[in-house]
Amino acid sequence: MTDPNATFIEIDAIGKPCPMPLLMLKRAIKSAPAQQKFCLKASDPNSEIDILRYCQLQKRQCQMIKISEHELHYIIE
């Protein structure tokens, strides 16, 4: 799904409660070029529902990677 040579914009939402990770992602998408890829880092377990649903509605591919009990990474294309 992801190109190992792709450049990602990193969004660090670690320690921020929902809905901040989603709001930070929306802000980044709005200000980036159309085909930009993102890596959103979050710690709030509720972000999983928000981010995956948002990507589904926006027809964006999203892969969630659980780094640890308190760290989730979302690769969004």
N, C-alpha and C positions, 0 to 999 in steps of 0.2 A: 504494500500500500504506500509506503513512504520511500522516497528516493534518498539514499544515504548521502548524496551530495547536495541535497536541498538546504537552502538557508531559511532558518525559522526566526520569527520574531518571538522572543521569550517574554512571557507575561508572568510575573511572580506575584501570585495571590496567596502565598503561604501565610497562614495566621489571620487571614481575612474571612469573616463569616459571610455566608450567603446573604444577599445576592451579589456581593462585591466581585467574586470571580467572574460571574456572568457579565456584569456591567463593565469590568475591565476588558473582557474579550470583545464585547460589542464596540467599545471605544476604539480598540486597536484595529478591528476590522474596518471600521468607518474611515480611519485615517491611513489605511495601507492600500497598496495597489491591489487590483482585483484577484490576481492569482497567488497572493502572498500566503505562506504557510505559517502556522503559529504553534508554539509549545506553551500551553498554559499549565502552570504549577499551582496546585491548590492543596489545602489541608482539610477543608471542611467536607466531611463525607456527604453532606447534602448537595454539594456541587455536582455530583455525578448525575443526578436527575436533571438539574437545570441545564448543564452543559450539553449532555447527550440529546436532550429534547430540543434545545435551541438549534443544534447542528442539524438534527433531523428536519426541523421546520425550514431551515435555510438551505437545505440540500447540500450540506457540507459533510465531507467524510471526517469522522472523528474516531480516534482510537484512544482508549483509556489504558494507562499503564499504572499499576499499583506499585509504587516504589517501596513504600513501607506502610505501617499502620496509620501514619499521619501525613503521608505525602502521595498525592495522585498527580500524574502528568497526563495531559490531554494533547494529542497531536491532531491538529485541525488543518484540513486542506480545503 
